[in-house]
Amino acid sequence: MTFAATIDIHTDRQHAIDPMIYGHFLESAFFGNIDGGVFDEGSPLAYGGDDVRSGLRTDVIKLCTELGLPIVRWPGGNFTSAYHWEDGIGPRAARPRRLEPAWGSEEDNHFGTDEFLAWCAEVGTEPYLAHSCRDVDEAVRWVEYTNYAGDTEYTRRRGRPPYGVKYWGLGNEVYGDWQMGHRPAAAYAADAAEHARFMRAVDPSLKFVAVGMTDDRDGWTDAVLRAVGNQIDYLSFHLYGSTTQLVDGASEYDAIVAQSLYFEQQIVEYSDLVGAVAARAGVDRPLGLALDEWNIRHVEPASWPEPQPSADGGTVARVVDGLPTHPAHRVNRWSPRTLADALFYAGVFHALHRAGGREVPVTMANTVNLLNANGVIVARPDGAVRAATYHVWDLYQNHLGPIALAADVRSPGRLAAVRQGDERDHRGEFRSVPATVPDLDVSATTDGRAIRVAVINRHREDTIRAGLTLDGRGEALPARCTVKRLSADDVLAANTLSAPDTVALRDLGTVEFDGSYEFPPHSITLLSFER
């Protein structure tokens, strides 16, 4: 029988998937991420009382707990570069209100270290604290406050047993002039080495994430790995996609779903670069990559009225008739995540699964953001809802196996101009590179017994029938499988508080399997074979 596509899964080519790739990110002073998001003092949906949990949104905690969060990065992001952690401890009423230069707001510091770590305990996640890497004494005292078990001024101020925070970031995007304290590679590398040395003197068990950069300007990777490569556990990098779908959603669908190919190319090239540089630098400590910021941005013309959050989720409707539709440069932080975004996210997870088998694998990833600000959960004063992309995390971390299997895929596709994330040319237009975009993208996994096959059909309109084999044999797969699917009629469908299940993961039950399956357009399908 002839099929439009074939998928051959190989059990002899496998590697582990690190669960930390399903991580998240919270940034203070950022578009409802903290205030009005995980933390909402005085809300009837938040804890009351006068303990450290006061103000934490219980509906948000419930959704986070149901999903499962392996790791969450805080306080940023750009916010990190000017943040002083001591502003956020002690009685809330006595904490200083500061001008916050990263996002141009005022920070009351009511959500600080203790609140974040209490929230992490509530949802059952691993905390990842990012320090500015500008003041080694401040960093050492932060570790002392969170982790030291002795009797000092800082442990007395903590007033409770040590938190045992394991993961620490040594700066954020220090190479960029948008960061307070940005500096060249050699200066940052020396600072990172000093920070790692003395922070680990307080707690030898710490794991460090140093700042990396994929384009390797000024030999950044070489300088950092030579100085601190044998002290760190991760080298970070950040990737963002872009879409102007708020202007013309229909024409942007293909650009959205194809950008996971750009992410995969960047991941592969950076992994190769880090491996080669680490070998030259004599780094003998195992290194992982931390994609600790990633997302796809919805951009729009700055001439449009400023986007405002709607009470039902998403953005308040605006009148834009007659206003310019170009250039599109402003990020709409309140735009809802759509089914098209969900297919992009799924494609990135497939890329991360494949990258887990590389010499320098991606072993942590943190999407921007967890909540509001284009997050996987949307919170408003009247409640919280799972965004369309919430279900991608649910599908991949809760329903796939922990071991990736190789999948050889032959699929129809198209030659397209694949957008290079957020990069612009000299005219301000998005850069793109010609590439073949396959309609089907596959990630096969196992838990040692069951075979689970996640299939993205990127095609907007066509159902694609694919033949599936295991180790080259069709009869090796059982004659029945269970099916789950993430899809919707409209590729720009999004969830709201009043319509929370427009995009949801549907359980289609058990079906007969004859060696092939029809994958509907613009969908993600999970086939589970019990053996």
C-alpha positions in Angstrom: 0.0 0.0 0.0 1.3 3.5 -0.9 1.0 6.3 1.7 1.6 10.0 1.4 4.1 9.8 4.2 6.1 7.1 6.1 7.3 7.0 9.7 9.9 4.3 10.7 10.7 4.3 14.5 14.0 2.8 15.6 14.4 1.3 19.1 18.1 0.8 18.7 18.7 4.6 18.5 17.6 6.2 21.7 18.6 8.7 24.4 17.1 10.2 27.5 14.9 13.3 27.4 15.7 15.6 30.3 12.4 16.6 32.0 13.9 20.1 32.7 13.3 21.0 29.1 9.7 21.6 30.1 10.6 24.4 32.4 9.2 27.9 32.9 10.1 31.5 33.6 8.7 34.3 35.8 9.8 37.9 35.5 9.0 40.6 38.0 7.6 43.9 36.8 6.5 42.2 33.5 3.0 42.5 32.2 1.0 40.7 34.9 3.5 37.9 35.2 3.8 38.4 39.0 1.5 41.2 40.1 -2.0 40.2 39.0 -0.7 36.8 38.0 0.9 34.4 40.5 0.7 37.1 43.2 -2.4 39.3 43.7 -2.7 40.8 47.2 -6.2 41.4 48.3 -7.8 39.2 45.6 -10.5 36.8 46.8 -8.7 34.2 44.7 -5.5 34.5 46.7 -4.3 33.3 50.1 -5.1 35.7 52.9 -3.5 36.0 56.3 -0.2 37.5 57.2 2.3 34.7 56.4 4.6 34.4 53.4 1.9 32.8 51.3 -0.4 35.8 51.5 -1.3 37.1 48.1 -0.4 33.9 46.2 -3.2 33.1 43.7 -4.7 29.7 44.6 -6.4 29.2 41.2 -3.0 29.7 39.5 -1.4 27.3 41.9 -4.0 24.7 41.1 -3.4 24.9 37.3 0.4 24.8 37.8 0.2 21.8 40.1 -2.1 19.9 37.6 0.4 20.6 34.8 3.6 19.9 36.8 6.4 22.4 36.6 9.9 20.9 36.6 11.8 24.2 37.1 11.0 27.9 37.2 13.4 30.8 36.6 13.0 34.1 38.5 13.3 37.1 38.9 14.2 37.5 35.2 15.2 38.2 32.5 16.1 41.9 32.1 14.7 42.6 35.6 17.7 40.7 37.0 20.4 43.1 36.0 19.3 45.9 38.4 17.7 43.7 41.1 18.9 43.7 44.7 17.5 40.7 46.5 17.6 42.3 50.0 14.9 44.7 48.8 12.5 41.8 48.7 12.9 40.3 52.2 11.6 41.2 55.6 8.2 42.7 56.5 6.4 43.7 53.3 5.4 47.1 54.6 9.0 48.0 55.3 10.3 46.9 51.9 11.6 49.8 49.7 9.7 50.9 46.6 12.2 51.2 43.7 12.3 52.6 40.2 12.8 49.5 38.1 14.8 50.4 35.0 14.4 47.2 32.9 10.7 47.8 32.1 10.4 51.4 33.3 8.0 50.7 36.2 8.1 51.0 40.0 8.7 47.8 42.0 7.2 47.5 45.5 9.2 44.3 46.3 6.2 42.7 48.0 7.0 39.5 46.0 10.5 38.6 46.9 12.7 35.6 47.6 10.6 34.1 50.3 7.4 34.6 48.4 8.9 33.0 45.3 10.3 30.0 47.2 7.0 29.6 49.1 5.2 29.6 45.7 7.6 27.0 44.4 6.9 24.8 47.3 3.2 25.1 46.8 3.3 24.0 43.1 6.1 21.5 43.7 8.7 23.0 41.4 12.5 23.4 41.5 13.5 27.1 41.8 16.1 28.7 39.6 17.4 32.0 40.9 19.1 34.4 38.5 21.6 36.9 39.9 23.0 39.9 38.1 26.6 38.8 38.4 27.6 42.4 39.2 28.4 42.1 42.9 30.0 38.9 44.2 29.3 39.7 47.8 25.6 40.3 47.2 25.5 36.9 45.4 27.3 35.1 48.2 24.9 36.6 50.8 21.9 35.5 48.7 23.1 31.9 48.8 23.8 32.4 52.5 20.2 33.6 53.0 18.6 30.7 51.1 20.9 27.8 51.8 23.3 28.2 54.7 22.5 26.1 57.8 24.6 28.1 60.3 23.8 30.9 62.7 24.4 34.2 61.1 22.5 37.5 60.7 21.1 36.4 57.3 20.0 32.9 58.5 18.3 34.6 61.5 16.5 37.0 59.1 15.4 34.0 57.1 13.8 32.5 60.2 13.3 29.1 58.9 15.3 26.0 57.7 17.4 26.4 54.6 15.6 26.4 51.3 18.3 24.5 49.4 18.1 26.3 46.1 20.2 24.3 43.7 20.1 26.2 40.4 21.7 29.7 40.0 22.1 31.9 37.0 25.3 34.0 36.6 23.8 37.0 34.9 21.4 37.6 32.1 22.2 38.6 28.5 25.3 40.5 29.9 26.5 41.0 26.3 23.6 43.4 25.5 23.6 47.2 26.2 20.0 46.9 27.4 21.4 45.2 30.5 22.6 47.3 33.5 26.2 46.2 33.9 26.7 44.9 30.4 30.3 44.2 29.6 32.5 42.4 27.1 33.2 38.7 27.1 36.5 38.8 29.0 35.1 41.0 31.8 32.0 38.9 32.2 33.9 35.6 32.2 36.2 36.8 35.0 33.2 38.0 37.0 31.3 34.7 36.4 34.4 32.7 37.6 34.6 34.7 40.8 30.9 34.5 41.5 30.9 30.7 40.9 33.9 30.2 43.2 32.6 32.0 46.2 28.9 31.1 45.9 30.0 27.5 45.8 32.1 28.1 48.9 28.8 28.7 50.8 27.1 25.6 49.2 29.2 23.2 47.2 26.1 21.5 45.7 25.1 24.6 43.5 24.6 24.2 39.8 25.4 27.2 37.7 24.0 28.6 34.4 26.5 31.0 32.7 25.5 33.4 29.9 26.0 32.2 26.4 25.2 33.6 23.0 24.5 31.7 19.7 26.2 34.2 17.3 29.4 34.1 19.4 30.3 37.8 19.0 33.8 38.7 20.1 34.6 35.1 20.9 32.1 35.0 23.7 31.9 31.3 24.0 35.7 30.8 24.1 36.2 33.5 26.7 33.5 32.1 29.0 34.4 28.5 28.7 38.1 29.1 29.3 37.4 31.1 32.4 34.5 29.2 34.0 33.8 26.1 31.9 34.9 23.7 34.6 32.8 25.5 37.2 29.4 25.6 35.4 26.8 23.1 34.5 24.9 25.0 31.8 25.6 27.6 29.1 22.4 29.6 28.3 21.1 30.8 25.0 17.8 32.6 24.1 15.7 32.2 21.0 12.5 34.0 19.9 10.2 33.6 17.0 8.0 36.3 15.6 4.6 36.6 13.9 2.6 39.6 12.7 -0.6 37.4 12.8 -2.5 40.2 14.5 -2.3 42.0 11.2 -3.1 39.1 8.9 -3.4 35.8 10.7 -4.3 33.8 7.6 -1.1 34.6 5.8 1.1 34.2 8.9 0.1 30.6 9.8 2.7 29.0 7.7 5.4 31.3 9.0 4.5 30.5 12.6 4.6 26.7 12.3 7.8 26.7 10.3 9.9 28.7 12.8 10.6 25.6 14.9 13.0 24.7 12.0 14.9 27.9 12.7 15.1 26.9 16.4 16.4 23.4 15.6 19.1 24.8 13.3 20.2 27.2 16.0 20.2 24.5 18.6 22.3 22.2 16.5 24.8 24.9 15.5 25.2 26.1 19.1 25.6 22.6 20.4 28.4 21.9 17.9 30.1 25.3 18.7 30.0 24.7 22.5 31.3 21.1 22.1 34.2 22.3 19.9 35.2 25.2 22.1 34.9 23.2 25.3 37.3 20.6 23.8 39.8 23.3 22.9 39.5 25.0 26.3 40.1 21.8 28.2 36.7 21.7 29.8 36.2 18.2 31.2 33.1 18.9 33.1 29.9 17.7 31.4 28.0 20.7 30.0 24.4 21.1 29.0 22.7 23.9 27.2 19.9 25.9 28.9 17.4 27.5 26.5 16.3 29.5 29.5 14.3 32.1 27.4 12.2 31.1 24.4 8.9 32.0 22.9 7.2 33.3 19.7 6.4 37.0 19.8 3.2 38.6 18.4 4.3 41.9 16.9 2.2 44.8 15.7 2.6 48.4 14.5 3.6 50.8 17.2 1.1 53.3 15.7 -1.8 51.1 16.9 -3.4 51.9 20.3 -1.5 50.4 23.2 -2.8 46.8 23.8 -4.7 46.3 27.1 -5.6 43.1 28.8 -9.3 42.1 28.5 -11.2 40.7 31.4 -11.9 37.5 29.5 -8.3 36.9 28.4 -6.4 38.3 25.5 -6.5 41.9 24.4 -9.3 44.5 24.5 -10.6 45.1 21.0 -9.1 48.2 19.3 -10.1 50.3 16.3 -7.2 50.1 13.9 -9.0 50.9 10.6 -7.0 53.5 8.7 -3.9 53.1 10.9 -0.6 51.9 9.3 -0.1 48.1 9.3 3.7 48.4 8.8 6.3 48.3 10.2 5.4 45.8 12.9 7.9 46.2 15.8 6.0 46.4 19.0 5.4 43.2 20.9 1.8 42.7 22.1 2.4 41.1 25.5 -1.4 40.5 26.1 -2.2 38.7 22.8 -3.6 35.2 23.4 -1.7 32.1 22.4 -3.3 30.3 19.5 -3.5 26.8 18.0 -0.9 28.0 15.4 1.4 28.9 18.4 0.7 25.5 19.9 2.0 23.7 16.7 5.1 25.9 16.8 5.8 25.0 20.5 5.3 21.3 19.7 7.8 21.6 16.9 10.3 23.1 19.3 9.8 20.2 21.7 10.5 17.8 18.9 13.7 19.7 18.2 14.7 19.6 21.9 13.9 15.8 22.0 16.3 15.2 19.1 18.9 17.5 20.6 19.0 15.4 23.7 21.3 12.9 21.9 24.0 15.5 20.9 27.4 15.7 22.5 26.3 18.9 24.3 22.6 18.4 24.8 19.9 20.8 25.7 19.1 19.8 29.3 17.0 22.8 30.4 14.5 25.1 28.7 12.3 27.8 30.2 9.6 29.4 28.2 8.8 33.1 28.5 6.4 33.3 30.3 4.5 31.0 32.6 1.7 33.3 33.2 0.1 36.2 31.3 2.7 38.1 29.1 2.1 35.5 26.4 2.2 32.7 28.9 0.7 29.2 29.1 -1.7 30.3 31.7 -3.9 33.5 31.6 -5.0 35.1 34.8 -7.5 37.9 35.2 -9.3 39.3 38.3 -12.2 36.8 37.9 -10.1 33.7 37.3 -7.5 31.8 35.4 -7.6 29.7 32.2 -5.3 27.3 30.4 -4.0 28.9 27.2 -3.9 26.8 24.0 -0.2 26.2 24.7 -0.8 24.8 28.2 -2.0 21.7 26.5 1.3 21.3 24.6 3.2 21.1 27.9 0.6 18.6 29.2 0.9 16.4 26.2 4.6 16.3 26.0 5.6 16.1 29.6 2.7 14.0 31.0 1.8 11.7 28.1 5.1 10.9 26.3 7.8 8.7 27.5 11.2 9.8 29.0 13.3 8.1 26.3 13.5 9.5 22.7 13.5 7.1 19.8 14.8 7.9 16.4 12.1 8.4 13.8 12.9 8.4 10.1 10.2 10.4 8.4 9.3 10.9 4.7 6.6 13.5 4.3 5.2 15.9 1.7 6.4 19.4 2.3 7.0 22.8 0.7 9.9 25.0 -0.1 9.4 28.1 1.9 11.2 31.2 3.3 11.7 30.3 6.9 11.7 33.3 9.2 14.8 33.6 11.3 13.1 34.3 14.5 13.3 38.0 15.5 16.1 38.9 13.2 15.6 41.9 10.9 17.4 43.1 7.8 18.6 46.7 7.1 15.0 47.6 6.0 13.5 46.4 9.2 12.0 43.3 7.5 12.1 39.9 9.1 15.1 37.8 7.8 14.2 34.5 6.1 16.1 31.7 4.6 14.8 29.2 2.0 14.2 25.7 3.4 12.1 22.6 2.9 9.3 22.5 5.5 7.9 19.0 6.0 4.2 18.7 6.6 4.7 16.0 9.3 7.1 16.4 12.2 7.5 13.3 14.5 8.8 12.7 18.0 8.7 9.0 19.1 9.3 8.0 22.7 9.1 5.1 25.1 9.0 4.4 28.8 10.7 1.0 28.1 7.4 -0.7 27.3 4.9 1.5 25.5 5.7 3.3 22.2 4.3 6.8 22.0 4.4 8.7 18.7 3.6 12.5 18.6 2.9 13.7 15.1 2.4 17.4 14.0 0.6 17.9 10.8 1.6 21.5 9.8 -0.5 21.6 6.7 -3.2 24.1 7.0 -5.8 22.1 5.0 -4.7 18.6 4.1 -5.2 15.4 6.0 -2.1 13.2 5.5 -2.1 9.4 5.8 1.2 7.9 7.0 2.4 4.3 7.2 4.1 3.5 10.5 6.7 0.8 11.1 8.8 -0.2 14.1 12.4 -1.1 13.3 11.4 -1.5 9.7 8.4 -3.9 10.4 4.8 -2.9 10.3 3.7 -6.0 12.2 5.9 -5.0 15.1 3.3 -2.4 16.2 0.1 -3.6 18.0 -3.2 -3.7 16.1 -4.7 -1.2 18.5 -3.6 2.2 19.9 -5.0 5.0 22.0 -5.2 8.5 20.5 -5.1 12.0 21.9 -5.3 15.1 19.8 -4.8 18.8 20.1 -6.6 20.7 17.4 -9.4 23.2 16.6 -11.3 24.4 13.5 -9.6 27.8 13.4 -5.8 27.9 13.3 -6.0 31.1 15.4 -8.4 29.7 17.9 -7.6 30.7 21.5 -9.0 30.0 25.0 -10.7 32.5 27.2 -12.3 32.5 30.6 -15.7 32.2 29.0 -14.6 29.6 26.4 -11.8 27.7 28.2 -11.8 24.6 26.0 -11.8 25.9 22.5 -8.3 24.5 22.2 -7.9 21.4 24.4 -6.3 18.0 24.5 -9.0 15.5 23.4 -8.9 11.8 24.4 -10.2 9.9 21.3 -10.0 6.5 23.0 -8.8 3.3 21.5 -8.8 2.7 17.7 -7.9 -0.1 15.4 -4.5 0.3 13.8 -3.9 -1.3 10.3 -0.3 0.0 9.9 -1.3 3.5 8.9 -3.1 6.6 10.4 -4.7 9.7 9.0 -3.4 12.9 10.6 -5.8 15.8 10.4 -4.6 19.3 9.2 -3.2 21.8 11.7 -3.1 19.3 14.5 -0.9 17.4 17.0 -1.8 13.7 17.4 -0.4 11.3 20.0 -0.6 7.6 19.2 0.2 5.3 22.1 1.0 1.6 21.5 1.1 -0.7 24.5 3.4 -3.7 24.1 
